[in-house]
């Protein structure tokens, strides 16, 4: 029983991180129908930003976790730059396929550029450990990081949902994702909206990076690649383009992964994650909560 | 301009291929240390890169569907070939890597690798190709990951690999893995495989099947309305593509002393991964097999000179760092190509020897069109 609860808690924690990342994937896909492969690498950018800013914050006497604020700003800037320099020019000339390939290339650019910068370098770095306390509730060990991760991602999720439903910019986002031409006619600046979406998505990746390194204190240049792919699978699973779907998908992937780790074999957990993805895509191609849009001739 | 007779074109191209093949045979016999240490291993590497890029081009360029798990099929082919060759060795069918018996085993393992991969391609393709676009890309990525993950966990071919001990020693000592000398003497196999596979793919693309899949790429609904069985052709192309990917796996097993699943993953630091093959196809031109050949060779040479060239160490420190991770250079190149020439180097044209005499005229026409375009722009501006 304790193993079961423990695995559930691990799953929820992993799932919350995936969900945060998946939100970024889903928002960008919803608005420009592009799988932003570089999104995983925004986490890496966030990770390194935290690695460099946490010691500065501590030496100034500010709590270390507040380093997430500069990290969010850096990540959002990188996200917007990627959209401005790579995606927008390609979107003008190319089709869906060329955009997708650009996204893949962009992810490589970020990863390898980071490796080429001397102070970041190819070797993994160990950041300062945050939230290291552990509570024991009835024999089950729950770390402070777990509680904070689950709470923060739930709060962000709700806030983001309210933002897209109520705020002016949020409404503009939904409008652009539904119909770009109509949005332009309604006086919405489409490019402006897209770039804000990229900024928010990348900012969420920075928060995810904080949660992730609180649990696994190591940053390296390819950390975003695997993390990004899991989160992306989560976004697809929940129905890409839907915010609650991303949350649901993230939790599901986290629980499946930790279940496979606990009960079957840690080296096979990848297979189960992708197997679930394939089964869901076969049965409901648009994902669990996704809308199935018919094709117009 | 006189149109070249189609028979003459076939003859010229056939003669060129025979020349190429005999050159390879002669090169393999003559030998020499540069040849042994540099050129032959390069040709072996090129052989699988070329066929790999061309086989993905069938799916990506001609069928218009993005597959991100293509290296999974290559992994299956590589492991199938390695295991079969080891099995033959255990039964005592051949003892040294020479002679008719070994040649037969080589042939069997190449064909078997292709067939295993094709079977898997069929199994993956039937469910996967119901989806399209982004979703197909994701699901093929998933399948590729599963294939590599499962191979990793199979007791007889995983990381501990190829029954007892590490995969490397077993494969090199007794299985397919060639030493530099054997690569020389079997150089003709690599060149022959390039020629055979490319010819088969050309014939496929030029046949009625090729026309059908191009129709599907251009407009799926219109294609199915004119009586093309869309899902049949999709699965067929996917299977054929997987077949050739399997063959490249066998070639990979031949020219590497060790097999590790990490070489077939979605991304890794080396030149061979599912993403890099996509890069080759896009740079070469989606829908041009000769474009894939050119791109594979060019990118291989680029990789080779970056890794081994003396000019890299002459660069300033930061640039040197950049070139230590050549993927950065490739991906920037890819973005630039996509921005300024989305069709790739060759577009959907094919390179043909018979077209060379027409090049001066074409180049002239190109510049004429450009200057005319510029003049028109100027005129338009002056009117404003």
Interface residues (C-beta under 8 A of the other chain):
Chain A: X33 X35 X86 X89 X90 X93 X94 X96 X97 X98 X100 X101 X102 X104 X105 X106 X108 X109 X111 X112 X113 X115 X116 X117 X118 X225 X229 X232 X233 X236 X265 X267 X268 X270 X271 X274 X275 X277 X278 X281 X282 X285 X295 X297
Chain B: X64 X66 X127 X130 X131 X133 X134 X135 X137 X138 X139 X141 X142 X143 X145 X146 X149 X150 X152 X153 X221 X266 X267 X275 X278 X279 X282 X286 X317 X318 X321 X322 X324 X325 X327 X328 X330 X331 X332 X334 X335 X338 X339 X342
